[in-house]
């Protein structure tokens, strides 16, 4: 059995990372396509908070940019040899920071949570968590999944009112046995 030297193993690892980041980049591009389709139907939205490590991750984008520059320009290597670093540069330097421009909040057809868009038809329940921040917890109708949406204090009342309106117009309803308690669904919100 032939031994794999360190450089070959590193190149294989970078290609593997590049494939993983290619998938992640594709997911972000798909989110932007969806956002541009829904953005005109926004009811109440706000920019999301940047995580505490935001600058560090932007710094990683710079590091990967330097690595791509060194490989392609200074070492005169083929651009395909910088595939892994290029995908990570695209993710950390461009696409991931742009996700913070997606307006989180309520839209005509659903709720854009901290991570993705959830149509009203897929929502089986809602719950509020109010410490230390105000968070709307969205529970899927058919799966045991939940998504979170951080709600700024200044939008809290309007979000509650709009959700009550969506329930009143039957755009949002909780008809599963676990939620159908015979009361007014608007009281859940």
Beta strands, then each sheet from edge to edge (+ up, - down):
strand 1: 42-46
strand 2: 104-107
strand 3: 110-112
strand 4: 117-119
strand 5: 123-129
strand 6: 135-140
strand 7: 146-150
sheet 1: 1+ 2- 3+ 4-
sheet 2: 5+ 6- 7+
end
